[in-house]
Amino acid sequence: MADSTPVNSQITDAVTQTNVKVVAEAPAQAMAALYQVASHSAGLSLQNAVHSQQALNQISSAVISKAVTMILSVGDKAA
C-alpha cells in the first residue's frame, strides 16, 4: 500500500490493535453474558418452586383445618 494517506501510521496501528482486541474479547464476553442469563433463569425457577411450595402449604393447612373441624363435629351430630 502506498504511503499516500494523510493519517499517521501510529494512529492506524492503534486503531487496528483496538479492533483486534475487541474481536478477540467478543467470545469471552458472549459466554459471560450466557452464563449470567443462565444463572438468572435458574434462580427464577427456584423462586417459582419456593412460591409454589408455599402456596401448597397454605392450601394444605386450610384443608387440614376443615378436615379436623368436620371430624370433631361428627361426635356432636351423633349425640
trRosetta pair geometry for C-beta under 8 A, 3 or more apart (Angstrom, degrees):
i j d omega theta_ij theta_ji phi_ij phi_ji
5 12 7.6 70 99 -55 151 141
7 11 5.4 -106 175 72 100 127
7 12 5.7 102 118 -47 123 102
8 11 4.6 92 68 0 89 104
8 12 7.4 -167 93 -2 49 83
9 12 5.6 -53 -147 41 41 109
9 13 6.1 44 153 -22 69 105
10 13 5.6 -53 -146 37 31 114
10 14 6.4 34 153 -21 64 105
11 14 5.7 -53 -148 34 31 111
11 15 6.4 28 154 -16 65 105
12 15 5.7 -52 -145 38 34 110
12 16 6.1 35 155 -20 65 108
13 16 5.7 -56 -145 38 30 112
13 17 6.2 28 157 -18 65 107
14 17 5.9 -55 -146 38 29 109
14 18 6.3 31 154 -20 63 107
15 18 5.7 -55 -148 36 31 113
15 19 6.4 32 153 -19 64 105
16 19 5.7 -54 -149 35 31 111
16 20 6.4 31 153 -18 64 105
17 20 5.6 -52 -147 37 33 112
17 21 6.3 37 152 -22 65 105
18 21 5.6 -53 -148 34 32 113
18 22 6.4 32 154 -19 65 105
19 22 5.8 -53 -147 35 32 110
19 23 6.3 27 156 -14 65 107
20 23 5.9 -57 -146 40 30 108
20 24 6.1 29 155 -20 65 111
21 24 5.8 -58 -144 38 28 110
21 25 6.2 17 160 -12 65 112
22 25 6.1 -63 -144 41 27 103
22 26 6.7 48 154 -48 61 96
23 26 5.8 -34 -154 -2 33 120
25 28 5.6 -64 -163 45 57 111
25 29 5.8 53 145 -21 85 109
26 29 5.9 -61 -145 40 30 108
26 30 6.2 31 159 -22 67 107
27 30 5.6 -55 -145 36 32 112
27 31 6.4 30 157 -17 66 104
28 31 5.9 -54 -148 37 31 109
28 32 6.4 33 152 -20 64 106
29 32 5.5 -51 -145 35 34 114
29 33 6.4 35 154 -18 65 103
30 33 5.8 -53 -150 36 31 110
30 34 6.4 34 150 -20 64 106
31 34 5.4 -52 -147 36 34 115
31 35 6.3 35 154 -19 67 103
32 35 5.8 -52 -147 37 31 110
32 36 6.3 32 153 -20 64 107
33 36 5.6 -55 -147 37 32 113
33 37 6.3 29 156 -17 66 106
34 37 5.9 -57 -147 38 29 107
34 38 6.2 28 155 -19 65 109
35 38 5.7 -56 -144 38 30 112
35 39 6.3 26 159 -15 66 107
36 39 6.1 -55 -145 38 27 105
36 40 6.3 29 155 -20 62 109
37 40 5.6 -56 -147 37 31 113
37 41 6.4 27 156 -16 66 105
38 41 6.0 -56 -147 37 29 106
38 42 6.4 30 153 -19 64 106
39 42 5.5 -52 -146 37 34 113
39 43 6.4 38 153 -21 65 104
40 43 5.7 -54 -150 36 31 113
40 44 6.5 32 152 -18 64 104
41 44 5.5 -49 -146 36 36 113
41 45 6.5 37 154 -20 65 102
42 45 5.8 -53 -149 35 32 110
42 46 6.6 32 152 -17 64 104
43 46 5.7 -55 -150 36 33 110
43 47 6.4 34 152 -19 65 104
44 47 5.5 -52 -147 36 34 113
44 48 6.4 36 153 -19 66 103
45 48 5.6 -50 -148 36 34 113
45 49 6.4 38 151 -22 64 103
46 49 5.5 -50 -148 34 35 113
46 50 6.5 35 154 -18 65 103
47 50 5.8 -53 -149 36 33 110
47 51 6.3 33 153 -19 65 106
48 51 5.6 -54 -146 37 32 112
48 52 6.3 33 155 -19 65 105
49 52 5.8 -54 -148 36 30 110
49 53 6.4 30 154 -19 64 107
50 53 5.7 -55 -148 37 31 111
50 54 6.4 31 154 -19 65 105
51 54 5.8 -55 -149 36 31 110
51 55 6.4 31 153 -19 65 106
52 55 5.7 -55 -149 36 32 111
52 56 6.4 30 155 -16 66 106
53 56 5.8 -54 -147 39 32 109
53 57 6.4 36 152 -22 64 105
54 57 5.6 -52 -148 34 33 114
54 58 6.6 34 153 -19 64 101
55 58 5.8 -52 -153 33 33 111
55 59 6.6 31 151 -16 65 105
56 59 5.6 -53 -146 38 36 111
56 60 6.1 35 155 -19 68 106
57 60 5.8 -53 -142 38 30 109
57 61 6.4 36 155 -23 63 103
58 61 5.8 -52 -150 32 31 113
58 62 6.7 28 153 -15 63 104
59 62 5.8 -57 -154 37 34 110
59 63 6.3 31 151 -18 68 107
60 63 5.5 -52 -143 38 35 112
60 64 6.1 36 157 -19 67 105
61 64 5.9 -53 -144 37 29 109
61 65 6.3 31 155 -21 62 108
62 65 5.7 -54 -147 35 30 113
62 66 6.4 27 156 -15 64 106
63 66 5.9 -57 -148 39 30 108
63 67 6.1 30 154 -20 66 109
64 67 5.6 -55 -143 38 31 112
64 68 6.2 31 158 -19 66 106
65 68 6.0 -55 -148 36 27 109
65 69 6.5 29 153 -18 61 108
66 69 5.6 -55 -149 37 32 114
66 70 6.4 31 153 -18 66 106
67 70 5.7 -55 -148 37 31 110
67 71 6.3 31 153 -19 66 105
68 71 5.7 -52 -145 36 32 111
68 72 6.2 27 158 -15 66 108
69 72 6.0 -58 -144 41 28 106
69 73 6.2 23 158 -18 64 112
70 73 5.8 -59 -143 38 29 109
70 74 7.0 47 153 -41 61 92
71 74 5.9 -39 -162 3 34 116
72 75 6.7 -48 -173 24 43 106
72 76 7.7 38 139 -12 65 106
73 76 5.2 -51 -158 34 54 117
73 77 6.4 53 148 -22 76 102
74 77 6.0 -57 -152 35 33 109
74 78 6.6 30 154 -20 66 109
75 78 5.9 -56 -146 34 32 111
75 79 6.7 28 160 -21 64 109
76 79 6.3 -61 -152 31 29 108
